[in-house]
Amino acid sequence: MRAAVLHEIGTDKLDLRDDVTVVGPGPGEVRVRVRASGICHSDLSAMNGTLPAMAPGVVGHEGAGEIVAVGDGVDHLAVGDHVTVSFVPPCGHCPDCVRGELNLCAVHVVEAFTTARFRLGDQQLFGFSGLGTFAEELVIPAPAAVKVDADVPFETAALIACGVLTGVGAVLNTAQVRPGSTAVVFGCGGVGISVIQGLRIAGATTIVAVDPVEEKHAVARRFGATHAVTPDQVEAVKHELTASQGFDYAFDVVGAPATIRAGWDHVRRGGSVIVVGAGRADAMVEFSAQELFLHDKKILGSLYGSAHVERDTAAMIRFWRAGMLDLDGMISRRIDFDDLNGGLEVLRAGAGDVIRQVVTLA
């Protein structure tokens, strides 16, 4: 079958092959025919070493498809079911799951770094984040497959699997934004646009999108931003819109020390900074002990939008059906498997008119 293989961390291109095989499903697992996969910045981060990934392996983690086989013990999914896939599937019984923090479950994540689910001849291949959606088929733990209605297009469902749950979830779950709030969002890629849409759903009245690429400003406004500025304009717009007090919430969707620090500097005393972007392990952010004490601000990490994947996937589909969440409009380019490396290069270049690219595999 076709699959995009990363042979070594630090390489810019994937090896597009047609001779990869998939292993399983074993007990508690399902086999999914991938129909659509979004191209996410986290895929680039896996390739360049920003995020932990195993090589050799198959990249891709934002996908949707159809169940083609189920392993022993799987009784809630059947062949023919349409599903999205989750890179943080809950086990249901670890301390994190018992506390209700399902997005923090590490049971299947550990398995992802110890279990090779693909093969290239005699060579074992891992799937990025336990998935590997840049492949025609993949085998995953059954909790990683989230059933969706058959009338939801595969490419629409694929976006929910990562970017939309991460962005909208950061607003509704992590920050729990209140109606009438003010917010600033650093980064207007696919996840940033999802944050902006989440803020609109939550009833925020002021949504300032910040991105150095000015072509992204019109896109941000189209999805709900009330203002769009470059980083050097944030201070002025803060003074204008908040009487210099600062915003109620700042969302960092970049994961860089400079943008996290900017989020802190531009929220009001008592406000919240939500770190959504995936930064490098060695990227350090500096605060003084005094400012942490005096300003009573909150810094909140948001892994996968603090999502309960079954509950929140269903909620995203309801928002989409109600016209409150524009998923179809987020798809900027549809590309074939053979164009995957070109799509990665477009993402790497930061094209202003590209929100999400979707690879269609059927």
N, C-alpha and C positions, 0 to 999 in steps of 0.2 A: 504494500500500500504506500501512498505518498505521505511523506512526513518531512518536516524541516528540522534538520539536526544541527545542534551546536556542538562542534567537536572540542572547542577550547574556549574558556573564558577569556574575553578580551578581543575576540574576532568580531568584525563588523557585519559579516554576511553568514547566512545560514546555508547549509548544504541541502538543497532541495532534491530529495531522493524518492524513488518509487519502489524500493526493495526493503522497506522497514516492516517488521511484523510486530504484533501486539500479543502480550502474554495474558492468558486468562479469558474469562473471569473465574476466580476462585470463590470460595465461600465468603458471603457477605459483600461481594463485588458485582458490578454491572459493566457491560460493554456498551459503549456509546458510539454510534455513527455520527461524527461531527458534521454538521451542515453549515455552520457559520462561526467565525471567530473574529473578535475585534482585535485590533493591534493597539496595545497599550504601552505607555512609557515604561511600565514595569518590565515588559519584555526586553526593552533596551537595557534596563537596569540589570536584568539577569545576564545579558550578554556582556556588559562591560564590568561586571563585578560589584556594582552598587548594592544589589540585593543578592543574598545567598542563592546559589543555584548549582546543580550538579552537572558536570560535563564528563563524557558526552551525554547529551540528552536532547529531548524534543521540547522546543519552546512553545509558548502560548498558554494562556490561562483564562481567557474571557470567551466562553463559547456556549453553544447550544446545539442539540442534536436529538437523535432518536435512539432509544434503547433497542439493541439487537440481540442481547443475551443477558441472562441473569444467573448469578451463582447460587449455590445452595444457601438456604436460610434467608433469602431476599423475598419478602412476601408483599411489600408495599409498592413495588414497581413491576411492570410487565413489558414484554417485547412489544414495541410499537409506541410506548409512551414517549411524549416529547418532554425534554428536560433542559434546564440550564445546568451548568456545573459550578461547583464552589471550591475554591482553593483552601478554605478553612472549614471543612465539614465537621460538625459536632459529633463527638462519640456518645454524648448523653449521660455519661456516668463519672467523668473526672471532676475534680473540685471546681474547675471553671464552669463546666456545664451545669453542675448542681447549683452553683450560685446564679445561674441564668446568664452568664457571660459567655455565650456560645462562640462568639468570634475569637475568643482567646484560647479555645481548645487546641492543645498541641499534640494530641494523640496521633491523628492522621498526618499531621505535619511531620512528625518524627518518622513515620512510615515512608513519607515521600522521599526522605533523604537516605533511606535504607533499602527501599524496594524498587528494583528496576522493572518497569512494566512494558518496555519496548525492547526489540532486538534488531540489530543490523548484522546479519550473518551470525557469527558466534559472539559478537560484542553486545554487552548489556547497555541499554540506554535508559536514563531516568527521564521523568516528565517534570517540567518546571512547575514548582509548587504542587507536585503530586498530580498534575494534569498533563499538559502537552497538547493543547488544542490545535496547534499547527500540524495536525495529522488527520487522516481520514477516519481513524477510529482510535479510541483510547479505553483503557480499563481503569476504573476508579472505585473507591469504597462506595457502597450504596448511599450513605448519607451525603455524599458529594453530588449526587444527582437529584435535582429539585424539579419535580413534575410541574409542568405548565399546561394550560389548555392548548389543544391542538390547533386552534385558530390563531394563536400568537405566532407571527412570522419568526423564523429561526434567527434572523439577523436582529430583530427587535429583542428577542429573549437573550441573545448573546450579550448585548450591551448591559442588561440588568446584572449579568453574572459577576461583573467586577465594577466598572466605572460608575454605574448609576447607583448601585447599592452603597458603594464607598462614599460618593458625593452627597446624595440625598440623605443617606444614613447619618453622615457626620452632622447634618443640620437637625434632623428629627430625633435621632437617638443620642448622639454624643453631646451636642450643645443644647438640645431641647429648646430651640429658639422660640421666643414668645412673640405673638402677634404684635405688630407695631414697632418692632425692634429695628435698629440700624446695624448694618454689617458691611465689612470690607473683605473682598476675596482676592488673594494673591495667586494668580495663575488662571488662565482661561482656556486650558486644554479640555479634553473630554471630561475629566473629573471635576475641574473647575466649573464647567458649564452645568454639570449635575448639581454641584453645590448651589449655584445661582438658582436653578430650578427648584431645589429644595427650599431655599429661602423664600421664594415666591409662594410655594405651597404652604409654608409655615406662617405666612402673613407679614414678613418683614416689609417695611415701607421704604427703607433706603437700602439699596444694594449697590455698592461701589465695586466694580470690577477693575483689577489692576493687572496690566500686562505690558511689557516693553514693546511688544509687536502691535502696532496700532491697527493693523488689519483685523485683529481679533476684537477690537472694541465694538464694532457694529454687530458682530456675532453675539457678543455678550449681551448687548442691549436687546437683541432679538429674542433671547431666552429669558429675559426678565431683569437684567441689570438696569437700575435707574440712572447710573452714571458709569463712565468708563474712562480710565486715565492711565498714564504711564507712571512708573514708580516715583519719578521726581515731582509729580503733581499731587501726590496723596496728601501731603501736609496742607496744601492750600484748600483742597476739597474738604478735608477734615475740619478746618477752621470754618469754612462756609456752611457746612451741613450740620455740624454738631456744636457750634459756638465754642470751638476749641476744646470741648470736653473729651472727645474721642468716641469711637463707635462702641456699640454694645458687644459686638462679636467681630473677631478677625479670623478668617480661615486661610491657613497657609496650605496651598495645594502644590507647592514646589519642593519642599523638603530641604531647603538651603538655609544655613545660619542667617544670612542677610534677610530673607523673607520672614523667617520666624521672629527674628528680632524686630522687624518692621511691624509685624502683627502686634507684638507687645507694645511698641511705642505708639501705635495708633488706636488702641482700645482705651476706653475710659477707665478710671479707677473702679475696681469691682467688675470690670468686664472680663470676657473670656477669649483666649486664643486657642484655636483648635488646629492641631497639627495633623494634616491629612496626607501631605506629600511624603513619599518614601525617600529619606535621605541616606547618606553614607554613614557607616558606623563610626568613621573618624571625623565627621563634621560636627564640630563643637559650637554650642551657642553660649554666650556669656551674659550673665546677669549679676548685679551686685546683691549681696544679702540684704542691704537696706531697702532697695526698690522692691524686692520680693515681699518684704514685710509691709512697707508703707502703702503700697498701692492695692493690695488685696485683690490682685488679678489672678485668674485661673489659667493654667496651661493644661490643656486636655489633649492627650493622644487619641487618635481615632483610627484604630485598625479595622479595616473593612467596614467602616461606617458603624462600628459597634452593633453589627447586624445580627439578628436572629434570621438566618437565611430563608427558612421556610415561610415564616410570617412576613418578612419584609419583601421577598420576591412577589408574594401574592399582593401585597400592598402596592408595589410599583406597577403591577399590571392593572390594578384598579385605578390608580392615578392616570395611567396611560389611556385606559378605556374612557375615563371621564374627561379627557382632553386637558388634564392638569399637568401632564408630564409629556413633553414632546421628545419621544425617542427616535421616531423616524427622521425628524429634522436634524438629529445629531449625526446621522450617517452622511459623511461628506464624499466618500469614495467607496465603491464596491470593486474589489479586485479579485483576480483569479489566483490560485495557488502559485502559478509560475511567476506572478508579479510580486510575491511576498517581500523579497529583498528590496524592491523598489519602494514598496509601502513603508518599510522600516526606514529607508533613507529619507522619505518625505517627512516622517515623524521626527527623525533626527534633525532635519533642517529647520523644523519649527514653522512650517508654512502657516500663514495667518488665516487661511480660509478652510483649514482642515480641523475638524473636531474629532471625528472618529472614522477610521477606515475599517471596513469589514471584508475579511477574506471568505469567499463562498467556496465551499468544498463539495457541493452537489447541485 
